C-alpha cells in the first residue's frame, strides 16, 4: 500500500491535510479465469480477470487499465471494467481450434498464467463426398482412389468418431471392409474405405454412405463408379452361326462376338480375328466395327464342320458345329467299274455300280433315279438290263455283256439332268465256238507231194474273234470230198488260237476238199484242191 497526503485548497484557503492509502494491483497475484476450457464451437466463453494486491487479496475496486487479449482461434470482445476489481470479456469461435487468453494491467502482463480454451466440433449435422466419386476403371478392377466421406457440424467443422456405413447399392462388386462397411471418422472428420472393386458387368456401379445414429444433411451420399469393357478374351468370346445344319452348297454367316474376361460384349474393334473350318470353305473375315466379326461359310463335304477362330493370335475356346449333308444330286460317278477286259458275249465278271453325288462329290441317297448305260464308242451289242433305278442313291447293274469284235469300248452312264459318267473296257474274245480257215490249202497239188500252201485254222468265238488264249484245242484235218486219204500230220494243237498244218498231202490224183474238226466246235471245210498225178 502507498500512503498519500491530500490537502484541499479553495478560495485561497488551505484546509487540513488527510492521509490517503492506495493499494496497487499485482501482475504476479492477479488471475485470469475462463468459464470453460473446452466448448463446442459457437459457444461463448466468459473470461474474468481478478485484480489482486501483492499479498494475493482480491481488490474490490478498479485499478489501472486492464486489457484481455487472445492468441489463436476465436473472436474476443472488448474488456469490461466491472468496477469491483474484476474485468471481463467473452470469446467465441465458429471453427475448431484453440486460443490462449492473456491480460495486461497498465500494459504489464499478468504473470500468474494464461488460460487455454479449446473449441471443439459440435454435433454432426452434415455429410458429403470427400474423395473417390465418379471414377472409371475396367470392370472387376479396383478403383484407384478409395471412396471417402467427410462429416461436419453445423459450422462446417469436421466431426470425428462418427460411424459411417458404406453399402453397395448397384452393379455388384465388393468393398474393403466388406459391404456393409462401418468406418469411423478420423480427427479430420473423414471416413474412408480401404478399396472399392467394381462389379464384373460393365456400366454403372453405385454405393451409399449413411450414418445410422442420426439423420444428416446430404444423406445418403451416393458414389458412382463406372466399369468399362476390357480387352477381348479368347476364353469368353463366342463363335455362332446362322444354321446348325446345311446341305452341301448352302452357306451361312459365322459371327464372332468379342467379350472381355468378365463376359462383357465389346462394342468396338477388338483386334485381329481369324476363322477356319475342318471341312467346307470360309470367306474373308469382316470387322463390323461393333465388337463383332463375320465371315461366310459354304458347306461342301458332308460331315461335321467345326468352325474355330483366334483373337489376336490366341485360340478362341468356343466353336460352332454345323452338320453338313449332301446336296441335290448333280452327277453320276462310277464306284465299281466293269471288268476291264470282258469277253465277248460273256457277262462282265465285275458289274458296274453307279453312285449319285452332289456337286461337291458327296454321296446322295435318293432312290428311284433311273440310270441308263450304253456303248458310246467301239460299237458292238450291249446285252442285259441297260436301265437300273437307284436304291439309296446307288444303281447296281447285273448281267451286262458285250458282243462284238475285240477292242476298246466306252460305256456311258446317263440320267436325266445329271452329269454322265463313263467307263472304258477292252473287249476280248469269248468262248471258242467255231473253226475258221485263215489260210486255204493250195487250190492245186501233185499227188503224194505236200501242198504248196498249208492250211492255217483259227479257233474263234461266236463273234468271229480269234480265241488267242486257246493253246489246247486239237484240230484234225480229213478229206471230205473226192477219194483217198490225206497224208502228213493231220492233227495239230492250237497255239494262241491258231492251228498251223505243215505237210498235208494227198496220195492220188483227185479233186478233194479238206474238213477241219475239233471237239465241241463247228467244223470248217476248205475249197477244192485239184490233185494231179505225180
C-alpha positions in Angstrom: 0.0 0.0 0.0 1.1 3.6 -0.6 0.1 6.5 1.7 -0.6 9.8 0.1 -1.1 13.2 1.9 -4.1 15.1 0.4 -4.6 18.8 1.2 -7.7 20.6 -0.1 -7.4 24.3 -1.0 -10.4 26.5 -2.0 -10.7 30.3 -2.4 -7.1 30.7 -1.3 -7.8 28.9 1.9 -5.9 25.8 2.6 -7.6 23.1 4.7 -6.3 20.3 6.8 -4.2 17.6 5.3 -5.6 14.0 5.1 -3.5 10.8 4.7 -4.9 8.5 1.9 -3.6 5.0 1.4 -3.9 3.3 -2.1 -3.4 -0.4 -3.0 -1.7 -1.3 -6.3 -2.8 -4.4 -8.4 -0.1 -7.1 -8.6 0.6 -8.7 -12.0 2.1 -11.6 -10.2 -1.0 -12.2 -8.0 -3.9 -11.1 -10.3 -5.5 -14.1 -12.1 -7.2 -14.9 -15.4 -10.1 -17.3 -15.3 -12.3 -18.8 -18.1 -15.8 -20.3 -17.8 -14.8 -23.4 -19.7 -11.5 -24.7 -21.0 -13.3 -26.7 -23.8 -16.5 -25.8 -25.5 -18.4 -26.6 -28.6 -17.8 -24.2 -31.4 -20.3 -21.4 -31.3 -20.4 -21.3 -27.6 -19.2 -18.1 -25.9 -16.6 -18.4 -23.1 -16.6 -15.9 -20.3 -13.2 -14.5 -19.4 -12.6 -12.9 -15.9 -9.6 -11.0 -14.7 -9.4 -10.7 -10.9 -7.1 -8.0 -9.6 -5.2 -8.8 -6.5 -2.7 -7.0 -4.4 0.8 -8.1 -3.7 -0.5 -10.3 -0.8 -3.0 -12.0 -3.0 -6.0 -10.2 -1.7 -8.8 -9.6 -4.2 -9.2 -5.9 -5.0 -12.8 -4.7 -4.8 -12.4 -1.7 -6.9 -11.0 -0.7 -10.2 -7.3 -0.2 -10.5 -5.5 0.8 -13.7 -6.2 -0.2 -17.2 -6.9 -3.9 -17.8 -7.0 -5.4 -21.3 -7.8 -9.0 -22.2 -6.0 -10.5 -25.3 -6.3 -13.8 -27.2 -3.8 -15.6 -29.4 -5.5 -18.3 -31.6 -9.0 -19.2 -32.7 -12.0 -17.1 -32.0 -13.3 -13.5 -31.7 -12.6 -11.6 -28.5 -14.9 -8.9 -27.2 -13.7 -5.7 -25.6 -12.8 -5.8 -22.0 -15.4 -4.5 -19.5 -14.5 -3.0 -16.1 -16.9 -4.3 -13.6 -15.8 -1.7 -11.0 -15.4 -4.4 -8.4 -11.8 -5.4 -9.0 -12.8 -7.7 -11.9 -12.7 -7.2 -15.6 -14.5 -9.4 -18.1 -14.6 -10.3 -21.8 -16.1 -13.0 -24.0 -14.7 -15.1 -26.8 -16.4 -17.3 -29.3 -15.3 -19.3 -32.3 -17.3 -20.9 -35.2 -14.4 -23.1 -36.1 -12.5 -25.8 -34.3 -9.3 -24.7 -32.7 -7.7 -23.3 -29.5 -6.7 -20.0 -28.2 -4.5 -18.7 -25.4 -6.0 -16.0 -23.2 -3.8 -13.3 -21.6 -4.3 -10.0 -19.9 -2.3 -6.8 -19.0 -2.6 -4.3 -16.2 -1.5 -0.9 -17.4 0.4 -2.6 -20.2 2.2 -5.1 -17.9 1.3 -8.8 -18.5 -0.3 -10.7 -15.7 2.2 -13.5 -15.0 0.1 -15.8 -12.9 -0.6 -17.8 -16.0 -2.6 -17.7 -19.3 -5.7 -19.7 -19.9 -6.2 -22.0 -22.9 -9.6 -22.6 -24.5 -10.3 -25.4 -26.9 -13.2 -25.0 -29.4 -14.3 -28.5 -30.4 -16.7 -29.6 -33.2 -20.4 -29.7 -32.5 -22.8 -32.5 -33.2 -22.6 -33.9 -36.7 -25.2 -32.3 -39.0 -24.0 -32.9 -42.5 -22.1 -35.5 -44.6 -20.6 -35.1 -48.1 -18.2 -36.8 -50.5 -14.6 -36.3 -49.6 -12.9 -38.2 -52.4 -13.4 -41.1 -54.8 -16.6 -40.3 -56.6 -17.3 -40.7 -60.3 -14.2 -42.8 -61.0 -13.8 -45.0 -64.1 -11.9 -48.3 -64.4 -12.2 -51.7 -66.1 -15.0 -53.9 -64.8 -13.9 -56.1 -61.9 -10.9 -53.8 -61.2 -10.3 -51.8 -58.0 -10.8 -48.0 -58.3 -7.6 -46.0 -57.9 -8.9 -43.7 -55.1 -10.7 -45.3 -52.2 -14.1 -43.6 -51.6 -14.4 -41.4 -48.5 -16.9 -39.0 -46.9 -16.4 -36.1 -44.5 -18.8 -35.4 -41.6 -19.2 -31.9 -40.3 -21.1 -29.9 -37.7 -23.5 -27.0 -38.4 -20.5 -24.7 -38.7 -18.6 -26.9 -41.2 -16.2 -28.3 -38.7 -15.0 -31.9 -39.1 -16.6 -34.3 -36.6 -14.6 -37.3 -35.5 -15.9 -40.5 -34.0 -18.9 -40.8 -36.3 -19.7 -44.3 -37.7 -20.4 -44.2 -41.4 -21.9 -47.2 -43.2 -20.9 -47.9 -46.8 -23.3 -50.1 -48.7 -23.2 -51.3 -52.3 -26.5 -50.5 -54.0 -25.9 -51.4 -57.6 -23.5 -53.1 -60.0 -22.2 -55.7 -57.7 -18.5 -55.6 -56.8 -17.1 -55.5 -53.4 -15.8 -53.2 -50.6 -13.0 -53.5 -48.2 -14.1 -53.7 -45.4 -16.9 -55.8 -46.8 -20.3 -54.2 -47.6 -22.0 -53.0 -45.4 -18.7 -51.5 -44.2 -18.7 -49.5 -40.9 -15.9 -46.9 -40.8 -15.4 -44.3 -38.0 -14.5 -40.8 -39.0 -11.0 -39.7 -38.0 -9.8 -36.5 -36.5 -10.3 -34.8 -39.8 -14.0 -36.0 -39.9 -13.1 -38.4 -42.8 -14.3 -42.0 -43.1 -12.5 -43.8 -45.9 -12.8 -47.3 -47.4 -9.7 -49.3 -48.0 -10.9 -50.1 -51.5 -13.9 -50.4 -53.9 -13.7 -53.1 -56.5 -16.2 -52.7 -59.4 -18.6 -55.5 -60.5 -17.9 -57.7 -63.4 -20.6 -56.2 -65.6 -19.6 -53.1 -67.5 -21.6 -50.0 -66.6 -22.7 -48.1 -63.5 -21.8 -49.2 -60.0 -23.3 -47.4 -57.0 -22.7 -47.2 -53.3 -24.3 -45.2 -50.5 -22.7 -43.8 -47.3 -25.1 -43.3 -44.4 -24.9 -42.5 -40.7 -27.3 -44.7 -38.6 -27.0 -42.7 -35.4 -28.5 -39.5 -36.9 -30.1 -38.1 -40.0 -27.5 -35.8 -41.5 -27.9 -33.3 -44.4 -26.6 -34.9 -47.5 -27.6 -38.5 -46.7 -27.3 -40.8 -48.4 -24.1 -39.9 -50.0 -24.1 -41.7 -53.3 -20.9 -42.8 -55.0 -20.8 -43.8 -58.7 -18.1 -45.8 -60.3 -18.2 -46.8 -64.0 -16.9 -50.2 -65.1 -15.6 -50.2 -68.6 -15.3 -53.1 -71.1 -11.9 -54.7 -71.0 -9.8 -56.2 -73.9 -11.1 -59.1 -75.9 -10.7 -62.5 -74.2 -10.3 -65.8 -76.1 -11.8 -67.6 -73.1 -15.2 -65.8 -73.3 -15.6 -64.6 -76.9 -18.2 -66.6 -78.9 -18.5 -68.1 -82.3 -22.0 -68.5 -83.6 -23.7 -69.4 -86.9 -27.0 -68.8 -88.6 -27.6 -72.5 -89.1 -26.7 -75.7 -87.3 -27.3 -77.9 -90.4 -26.6 -77.2 -94.0 -26.8 -79.1 -97.3 -23.7 -79.1 -99.4 -23.6 -75.9 -101.4 -25.6 -73.9 -98.9 -24.0 -71.1 -96.8 -24.5 -69.3 -93.6 -22.9 -66.3 -91.8 -20.5 -67.1 -89.0 -20.2 -64.4 -86.3 -17.5 -63.9 -83.7 -18.7 -61.8 -80.8 -15.8 -60.5 -78.8 -16.2 -60.4 -75.0 -13.8 -59.4 -72.2 -12.7 -61.6 -69.3 -15.9 -60.6 -67.5 -18.1 -61.7 -70.4 -18.9 -58.1 -71.3 -19.6 -57.7 -75.0 -17.1 -55.4 -76.8 -18.7 -52.5 -78.7 -15.8 -51.6 -80.9 -13.0 -53.2 -82.8 -11.0 -55.6 -80.6 -8.1 -56.8 -82.7 -7.5 -59.4 -85.4 -9.9 -62.3 -85.8 -9.3 -65.4 -87.9 -11.7 -68.2 -88.7 -11.1 -71.7 -90.0 -13.1 -74.9 -90.7 -12.1 -78.5 -91.0 -14.5 -79.0 -93.9 -16.1 -76.5 -96.2 -14.9 -73.1 -97.1 -14.8 -69.7 -95.3 -14.8 -66.3 -96.9 -12.8 -63.3 -95.7 -13.4 -62.1 -92.2 -15.1 -58.7 -92.0 -14.7 -56.4 -88.9 -18.2 -54.9 -88.4 -16.7 -52.4 -86.0 -19.1 -53.1 -83.1 -17.1 -55.9 -81.5 -18.4 -58.5 -84.0 -16.7 -60.1 -87.0 -18.4 -62.1 -89.7 -17.5 -64.5 -92.5 -19.5 -66.6 -94.9 -19.2 -70.4 -94.5 -20.1 -72.5 -97.5 -20.8 -76.2 -97.0 -19.1 -78.7 -99.3 -18.1 -82.1 -97.9 -20.7 -83.9 -95.9 -19.9 -84.4 -92.3 -19.5 -82.4 -89.1 -18.0 -79.0 -89.8 -16.3 -77.4 -86.8 -15.6 -73.7 -87.0 -12.8 -72.4 -84.9 -11.2 -69.0 -84.5 -8.5 -66.8 -82.9 -8.4 -63.4 -81.5 -5.0 -61.6 -81.7 -3.4 -65.0 -82.2 -5.0 -66.7 -79.2 -7.3 -69.6 -79.8 -10.9 -68.9 -79.0 -12.3 -71.5 -76.7 -15.7 -71.5 -78.2 -16.5 -73.3 -81.5 -19.5 -73.6 -83.8 -20.6 -77.0 -85.2 -22.6 -77.4 -88.4 -23.9 -80.7 -89.7 -23.4 -80.8 -93.4 -25.5 -83.2 -95.5 -25.3 -84.0 -99.2 -27.0 -81.5 -101.6 -29.1 -82.3 -104.6 -27.7 -85.0 -107.0 -25.8 -83.4 -109.9 -23.6 -86.1 -111.2 -23.1 -89.8 -111.7 -19.9 -91.5 -110.5 -18.7 -95.0 -111.3 -17.8 -96.5 -108.0 -17.3 -100.1 -109.3 -16.0 -100.2 -112.8 -17.0 -103.0 -115.2 -14.3 -105.6 -115.8 -11.5 -104.0 -117.8 -11.2 -106.9 -120.2 -14.6 -108.6 -120.6 -15.1 -111.5 -123.0 -17.3 -111.0 -125.9 -20.7 -112.4 -125.2 -19.9 -113.2 -121.6 -21.3 -111.3 -118.6 -18.8 -108.9 -117.0 -17.2 -110.5 -114.1 -17.4 -107.1 -112.3 -20.7 -105.4 -113.0 -20.7 -101.6 -112.9 -22.1 -99.8 -109.8 -23.0 -96.1 -110.2 -23.4 -93.6 -107.3 -25.5 -90.4 -107.3 -23.4 -87.5 -106.0 -23.9 -83.7 -105.5 -21.7 -81.0 -106.9 -19.2 -81.4 -104.0 -18.8 -85.1 -104.5 -21.0 -86.2 -101.6 -23.0 -89.4 -102.0 -26.7 -88.7 -102.5 -29.1 -91.3 -101.2 -32.0 -90.7 -103.4 -33.8 -93.8 -104.6 -35.7 -94.3 -107.8 -33.5 -92.3 -110.2 -33.1 -94.2 -113.5 -29.5 -94.7 -114.7 -29.0 -95.8 -118.3 -25.9 -97.5 -119.8 -25.0 -97.6 -123.4 -22.0 -98.2 -125.7 -20.9 -94.8 -127.0 -17.6 -95.8 -128.7 -16.3 -99.0 -130.2 -19.5 -100.5 -131.4 -21.0 -103.9 -130.6 -24.1 -105.0 -128.9 -24.7 -104.4 -125.2 -26.7 -107.2 -123.6 -28.5 -107.2 -120.3 -30.7 -104.6 -118.4 -29.5 -101.2 -119.5 -31.7 -99.2 -117.2 -31.5 -99.5 -113.5 -33.2 -97.4 -110.8 -31.1 -96.3 -107.8 -31.6 -97.7 -104.4 -30.4 -95.3 -101.7 -28.5 -93.4 -104.4 -26.8 -96.5 -105.9 -27.6 -98.1 -109.3 -26.2 -101.7 -109.4 -26.1 -103.3 -112.8 -26.2 -107.0 -113.4 -25.8 -109.4 -116.3 -24.3 -106.8 -118.7 -22.2 -108.2 -121.6 -20.9 -107.0 -125.0 -21.0 -108.9 -128.2 -18.6 -107.6 -130.9 -15.1 -107.6 -132.3 -12.3 -107.4 -129.8 -11.1 -103.9 -129.0 -11.8 -100.8 -126.8 -15.3 -99.8 -125.8 -16.6 -96.8 -123.9 -19.6 -97.3 -121.7 -21.5 -94.1 -120.8 -23.9 -93.9 -117.9 -26.6 -91.2 -118.1 -29.5 -89.9 -116.1 -31.8 -87.0 -116.9 -30.4 -83.7 -115.6 -27.2 -85.2 -114.2 -23.6 -85.2 -115.5 -22.9 -88.5 -117.1 -20.1 -90.9 -116.2 -18.0 -93.2 -118.5 -16.0 -96.3 -118.1 -13.6 -97.9 -120.7 -13.3 -101.6 -121.3 -11.3 -103.6 -123.8 -13.3 -106.5 -125.3 -11.5 -109.8 -125.7 -12.6 -113.0 -127.4 -15.3 -115.0 -125.8 -15.7 -118.8 -125.5 -14.5 -120.7 -128.6 -17.4 -121.9 -130.7 -16.1 -122.5 -134.2 -13.2 -123.2 -136.5 -12.4 -120.8 -139.4 -9.9 -121.2 -142.2 -7.4 -118.4 -142.1 -5.3 -119.8 -144.9 -6.8 -122.1 -147.5 -4.7 -125.1 -148.7 -3.3 -124.8 -152.3 -6.0 -125.0 -155.0 -3.8 -127.4 -157.0 -1.4 -130.0 -155.8 0.7 -133.0 -157.0 -0.2 -136.4 -155.8 2.0 -137.6 -152.9 3.6 -134.2 -152.5 2.9 -131.7 -149.7 0.5 -128.9 -150.6 2.5 -125.9 -151.6 0.3 -123.8 -149.3 -0.5 -125.4 -146.0 -3.8 -124.6 -144.3 -4.0 -122.4 -141.2 -7.0 -122.8 -138.9 -8.3 -120.2 -136.4 -10.3 -121.0 -133.3 -12.9 -118.3 -133.0 -15.8 -117.3 -130.7 -19.3 -116.7 -131.9 -18.5 -113.2 -133.0 -15.5 -114.4 -135.1 -12.8 -113.3 -132.7 -9.7 -115.5 -132.5 -9.5 -117.0 -129.1 -5.9 -116.3 -128.5 -5.9 -117.9 -125.1 -6.5 -121.3 -126.6 -3.4 -123.4 -126.5 -5.1 -126.8 -126.1 -7.6 -127.4 -128.8 -6.6 -130.2 -131.3 -7.7 -129.6 -134.8 -8.0 -132.6 -137.2 -7.9 -132.4 -141.0 -9.6 -135.1 -143.1 -10.6 -135.4 -146.7 -14.3 -134.6 -147.1 -14.7 -134.7 -150.9 -13.2 -136.9 -153.6 -11.5 -140.1 -152.8 -8.4 -141.2 -150.9 -6.8 -140.4 -147.6 -4.9 -137.3 -146.6 -1.2 -137.8 -145.9 1.0 -135.9 -143.5 0.3 -134.8 -139.9 -3.4 -134.4 -139.8 -3.9 -133.4 -136.1 -2.4 -130.2 -134.8 -2.7 -128.5 -131.4 -3.6 -124.8 -131.5 -1.1 -122.2 -130.3 -2.7 -118.9 -129.3 -5.9 -119.9 -131.0 -4.2 -120.9 -134.3 -3.6 -124.5 -135.7 -0.9 -124.4 -138.4 -0.6 -127.5 -140.6 2.8 -128.2 -142.2 2.9 -131.3 -144.5 -0.6 -132.2 -145.6 -0.7 -134.1 -148.9 -3.0 -136.4 -151.0 -1.6 -139.7 -152.4 -3.7 -139.9 -155.6 -4.9 -137.7 -158.3 -8.4 -136.4 -157.4 -10.3 -133.2 -156.7 -10.8 -133.1 -153.0 -11.9 -130.8 -150.1 -10.5 -130.9 -146.6 -12.6 -130.7 -143.5 -11.2 -129.4 -140.2 -12.8 -130.5 -136.9 -12.3 -130.1 -133.2 -14.3 -131.4 -130.3 -17.2 -129.1 -129.4 -16.5 -126.6 -132.2 -18.3 -126.0 -135.5 -16.1 -127.5 -138.3 -14.7 -125.7 -141.3 -14.3 -127.1 -144.9 -11.7 -125.9 -147.4 -12.2 -125.1 -151.0 -11.4 -127.6 -153.8 -7.9 -128.9 -154.2 -7.2 -130.4 -157.6 -4.6 -133.1 -157.2 -2.8 -134.1 -160.4 -0.8 -137.3 -161.0 2.8 -137.3 -160.0 
